[in-house]
Amino acid sequence: MHTGIGSSWCARLGVAALGLASALAVGCASGNGNDDDGANDSSGSVGDGSEGGSSSGGATSATSATTASTTATTAETLSTTAATAESDSGAMDSSTGEATLDCTSYCDVYMTACVDHSEYANTEDCMANCEQWPVGDAADTGADSLGCRLYHATVAGSTDPELHCPHAGPSGAQTCVAAEAPTCDLYCMRYFTNCTGDLNAFMDTDECMAECSTWYPGAETDVSGHTVGCHSYHANAAVSDAETHCPHAGPGGGGICVL
């Protein structure tokens, strides 16, 4: 009897053991699934290594986006800076790549190209002279204009500055001048005729011609401004009032024939 009872209990224990093993297997399988869910939980719960990979990928994407944005911003800033610098210098026409037709551009080109042949004391002197001239056209090569002088200053930057710089200067060197422009011959003749003694600021006619040769010719009708025309006008007017007009006619301009 005891032997039969023992066999029955053993059988029951075996069944129970099998049931427990099955329950444990199901529980473990369910736990792995939960862990995977935790790894993919976007709420920030700690999961397995797959969460770390996802976080790293997101950080890399964010860094790449930031770098691209920074690069684009830097490129835009550089482009804006270059455009501003070009605009401020006033030296180039963005549509043609050529110097713009204004005194700033002219003086920039001239002072660079004609450094060894300059007729100006400095850039300020260049600007003051330039403001007296007709603007003319950029295509001018033989007229009394800013365009003509800028053309020759530009050419002087690459070819024969000794020839082209005088054409680009205030006097125009018989190239950038008007056909009817007053001449130094006439001015010096008038000055030495009407301004004598202490009223004559030149040692001789040669000095007068040398000084006059660097002046802007202007027009015979000029009564002010640093032009041959103004100096010549007052030298001629000195025939009737030398005390008043000879200082105006002289190289200093007497506050009248000045820039």
Helices and strands as residue ranges (DSSP letters): H 2-39, H 49-89, H 103-113, H 123-130, H 146-156, H 161-168, G 172-174, H 184-194, G 197-199, H 205-212, H 228-237, H 242-249, G 253-255
